[in-house]
Amino acid sequence: MELLSLEKQLSGNAYPGRGIVIGKSEDGAYAVTAYFIMGRSENSRNRIFVKDGEGIRTQAFDPAKLSDPSLIIYAPVRVLGNKTIVTNGDQTDTIYEEMDRQQTFEQSLRIREFEPDAPNYTPRISGIMHIENGTYHYAMSILKSANGNPAACNRYTFAYENPLNGEGRYIHTYMGDGNPLPSFEGEPEWVKIEGDIDSFTNQVWSSLNEENKVSLFVRYIEIATGAYETRIVNKNQQED
């Protein structure tokens, strides 16, 4: 597998849908994550990220234009003790609640499957970061239909122990634009993690398709202490 440029992976796909990046900073001091959303419809584009406790949630930018909140309003990021959960849907809550009951990340997702948005059957992508006593590891998951057939759910979990400096993994919902939208295939892409939180945020945001991008969340968590910094970019609020 080739170590890829995250910038090129993002700019080379006009519609990856929603995406999660998790890895470690170049200097090895920070656990890094990014989550972005994109949209083709007015309903999907009418969103912003807002802070919600230690995490974030999606919110309608113009409530009057919100037509169907079922798959677009949710908490993408929640924190459970020393674990940071990042997902593309309300399975964030499922993982939080089940892990709070001592289930594992993988076990918590067994009661969920892909989204019921025929004909796309959008995959549910999820990630979890665990930082404890100066150690750091993470895992990612994808729940997807069987090559577009909703009769079966294919479940994949990828675990990364002691990730290397300046490297990460990137998983997204779609391989590109289309009708129906083609689901992500293979294991999470191996990508470079470059720069501090501000340069990394700028790299990701500027690489996303200008027409389709909606919002971006980035967090750098200090592995030694658990302290973190967060950046949120909303296309609908860029003039502020």
C-alpha positions as CSV (number, residue, x, y, z in Angstrom):
1,M,0.0,0.0,0.0
2,E,1.2,3.5,-0.9
3,L,1.4,6.4,1.6
4,L,-0.9,8.9,-0.1
5,S,-1.2,12.7,-0.1
6,L,-4.4,13.5,1.8
7,E,-4.7,16.7,-0.2
8,K,-4.6,14.8,-3.5
9,Q,-7.1,12.2,-2.3
10,L,-9.6,14.9,-1.3
11,S,-9.1,17.2,-4.3
12,G,-9.3,14.2,-6.7
13,N,-12.8,13.2,-5.6
14,A,-15.6,15.8,-6.3
15,Y,-18.0,13.9,-4.0
16,P,-16.6,11.7,-1.3
17,G,-19.7,12.4,0.7
18,R,-18.7,12.4,4.4
19,G,-15.2,11.5,5.5
20,I,-13.2,10.7,8.6
21,V,-9.5,11.1,9.0
22,I,-7.6,9.8,12.1
23,G,-3.9,9.6,12.7
24,K,-0.9,11.2,14.5
25,S,0.8,14.5,14.0
26,E,4.3,14.7,12.4
27,D,5.9,15.5,15.7
28,G,4.2,12.6,17.5
29,A,2.7,14.8,20.1
30,Y,-0.9,14.8,19.0
31,A,-3.7,12.4,18.0
32,V,-5.4,14.0,15.0
33,T,-8.9,13.7,13.6
34,A,-11.0,15.4,11.0
35,Y,-14.6,14.9,10.0
36,F,-16.2,16.7,7.0
37,I,-19.6,16.7,5.4
38,M,-20.6,17.5,1.8
39,G,-24.0,17.8,0.1
40,R,-25.7,17.8,-3.2
41,S,-29.2,18.7,-2.2
42,E,-30.4,22.0,-0.6
43,N,-31.3,20.0,2.5
44,S,-27.8,18.5,2.9
45,R,-26.1,21.8,2.2
46,N,-28.2,23.7,4.7
47,R,-26.1,22.7,7.7
48,I,-23.4,23.9,10.0
49,F,-21.4,22.3,12.8
50,V,-21.8,23.7,16.3
51,K,-20.1,22.8,19.6
52,D,-22.0,20.5,21.9
53,G,-20.2,19.8,25.2
54,E,-16.9,18.2,24.3
55,G,-18.2,17.2,20.9
56,I,-20.2,18.8,18.1
57,R,-23.6,18.4,16.4
58,T,-25.1,19.4,13.1
59,Q,-27.6,22.1,12.9
60,A,-29.8,23.6,10.2
61,F,-28.2,26.9,9.0
62,D,-31.7,28.1,7.9
63,P,-34.3,26.2,9.9
64,A,-37.0,27.3,7.5
65,K,-35.3,25.3,4.7
66,L,-35.0,22.1,6.7
67,S,-37.1,19.5,5.0
68,D,-36.0,16.1,6.5
69,P,-33.8,16.0,9.6
70,S,-33.7,12.2,9.9
71,L,-30.2,11.5,8.4
72,I,-28.6,15.0,8.5
73,I,-29.1,16.2,12.1
74,Y,-26.9,14.2,14.5
75,A,-23.9,14.4,16.8
76,P,-20.8,13.5,14.7
77,V,-18.4,13.8,17.7
78,R,-18.8,12.7,21.3
79,V,-16.3,12.1,24.1
80,L,-16.6,9.2,26.6
81,G,-13.8,9.5,29.2
82,N,-10.5,9.1,27.3
83,K,-12.3,8.0,24.1
84,T,-13.3,10.3,21.3
85,I,-16.0,9.0,18.9
86,V,-16.4,10.3,15.4
87,T,-19.0,9.1,13.0
88,N,-21.2,10.1,10.0
89,G,-24.6,9.6,11.8
90,D,-26.5,8.9,14.9
91,Q,-24.5,5.8,15.5
92,T,-22.3,8.1,17.5
93,D,-24.9,7.8,20.2
94,T,-25.1,4.1,19.9
95,I,-21.3,3.7,20.3
96,Y,-21.3,6.1,23.3
97,E,-24.2,4.3,25.0
98,E,-23.0,0.8,24.4
99,M,-19.4,1.4,25.3
100,D,-20.6,3.1,28.4
101,R,-22.2,-0.4,29.2
102,Q,-18.7,-2.0,28.6
103,Q,-19.3,-3.2,25.1
104,T,-16.4,-2.9,22.6
105,F,-16.4,-0.5,19.6
106,E,-17.1,-3.4,17.3
107,Q,-19.8,-4.9,19.5
108,S,-21.6,-1.6,19.8
109,L,-22.1,-1.4,16.1
110,R,-23.6,-4.8,15.7
111,I,-27.1,-3.4,16.3
112,R,-26.7,-0.8,13.4
113,E,-26.3,-1.1,9.7
114,F,-26.0,1.2,6.6
115,E,-28.4,4.1,6.2
116,P,-31.9,3.4,4.8
117,D,-31.6,5.9,2.0
118,A,-32.4,3.8,-1.1
119,P,-30.9,3.5,-3.7
120,N,-27.6,4.7,-2.2
121,Y,-27.7,2.8,1.1
122,T,-25.0,5.1,2.4
123,P,-22.4,3.3,4.5
124,R,-22.1,4.2,8.2
125,I,-18.5,5.1,8.9
126,S,-17.2,5.4,12.4
127,G,-13.9,6.0,14.3
128,I,-12.8,5.9,17.9
129,M,-9.6,7.3,19.4
130,H,-8.3,6.0,22.7
131,I,-5.7,8.0,24.7
132,E,-4.5,6.7,28.1
133,N,-1.4,7.2,30.1
134,G,0.5,8.6,27.1
135,T,-0.5,5.8,24.8
136,Y,-2.7,6.2,21.7
137,H,-4.5,3.8,19.4
138,Y,-7.6,4.0,17.2
139,A,-10.1,2.0,15.2
140,M,-12.4,2.6,12.2
141,S,-15.5,0.8,11.0
142,I,-17.7,0.7,7.9
143,L,-21.1,-0.9,7.7
144,K,-22.3,-1.2,4.1
145,S,-24.8,-3.0,1.9
146,A,-23.7,-6.0,-0.1
147,N,-22.6,-4.2,-3.3
148,G,-25.8,-2.2,-3.3
149,N,-28.1,-5.0,-2.1
150,P,-29.8,-4.1,1.2
151,A,-30.6,-7.7,2.0
152,A,-27.2,-8.1,3.6
153,C,-24.9,-5.9,5.7
154,N,-21.2,-6.2,5.4
155,R,-19.3,-5.1,8.5
156,Y,-15.6,-4.2,8.6
157,T,-13.5,-3.0,11.5
158,F,-9.9,-1.8,11.3
159,A,-7.7,-1.3,14.4
160,Y,-4.4,0.7,14.5
161,E,-2.2,0.3,17.5
162,N,0.7,2.7,18.2
163,P,0.2,4.7,15.0
164,L,3.3,6.2,13.4
165,N,4.1,9.9,13.3
166,G,2.8,11.8,10.4
167,E,0.5,9.0,9.2
168,G,-3.2,8.3,9.3
169,R,-6.2,6.7,7.7
170,Y,-9.0,8.2,5.7
171,I,-12.4,6.6,5.1
172,H,-15.3,8.2,3.3
173,T,-18.8,7.2,2.3
174,Y,-18.6,7.3,-1.6
175,M,-16.0,6.5,-4.2
176,G,-17.2,9.5,-6.2
177,D,-20.4,11.1,-7.6
178,G,-23.0,9.0,-9.3
179,N,-26.6,7.7,-9.2
180,P,-26.8,5.7,-7.1
181,L,-23.7,6.8,-5.3
182,P,-21.0,4.1,-5.2
183,S,-20.1,3.1,-1.7
184,F,-16.5,3.2,-0.4
185,E,-14.4,0.1,-1.1
186,G,-11.4,-1.5,0.6
187,E,-9.6,-0.6,3.7
188,P,-9.2,3.0,4.9
189,E,-6.7,4.9,2.8
190,W,-3.2,5.4,4.2
191,V,-2.5,9.1,4.1
192,K,0.1,11.7,5.4
193,I,-0.8,13.9,8.3
194,E,1.0,17.2,7.9
195,G,1.4,20.4,9.8
196,D,-0.1,21.9,13.0
197,I,-3.9,22.2,13.6
198,D,-4.3,25.4,11.5
199,S,-2.3,24.3,8.5
200,F,-3.9,20.9,8.6
201,T,-7.4,22.4,8.8
202,N,-6.6,24.7,5.9
203,Q,-5.2,21.8,3.8
204,V,-8.4,19.7,4.3
205,W,-10.9,22.5,3.7
206,S,-9.2,24.0,0.7
207,S,-8.9,20.5,-0.9
208,L,-12.6,19.7,-0.7
209,N,-14.8,20.4,-3.7
210,E,-15.9,24.1,-3.5
211,E,-19.4,23.4,-4.7
212,N,-20.2,20.4,-2.5
213,K,-18.3,21.0,0.8
214,V,-20.4,22.0,3.8
215,S,-18.6,21.8,7.1
216,L,-15.3,20.6,8.7
217,F,-14.3,19.6,12.2
218,V,-10.6,19.1,13.2
219,R,-9.2,18.2,16.6
220,Y,-5.7,17.8,17.9
221,I,-5.4,15.9,21.2
222,E,-2.2,16.1,23.1
223,I,-1.3,12.4,23.8
224,A,0.7,13.2,27.0
225,T,-2.2,15.1,28.7
226,G,-5.4,14.6,26.8
227,A,-5.8,18.3,26.3
228,Y,-7.2,19.3,22.9
229,E,-7.7,22.1,20.4
230,T,-10.6,22.2,18.0
231,R,-11.3,24.0,14.7
232,I,-14.7,24.2,13.0
233,V,-15.2,25.6,9.5
234,N,-18.7,26.1,8.1
235,K,-19.2,27.2,4.5
236,N,-22.5,28.9,5.4
237,Q,-20.7,31.1,8.0
238,Q,-17.4,31.9,6.2
239,E,-18.4,35.5,5.9
240,D,-18.4,35.9,9.7
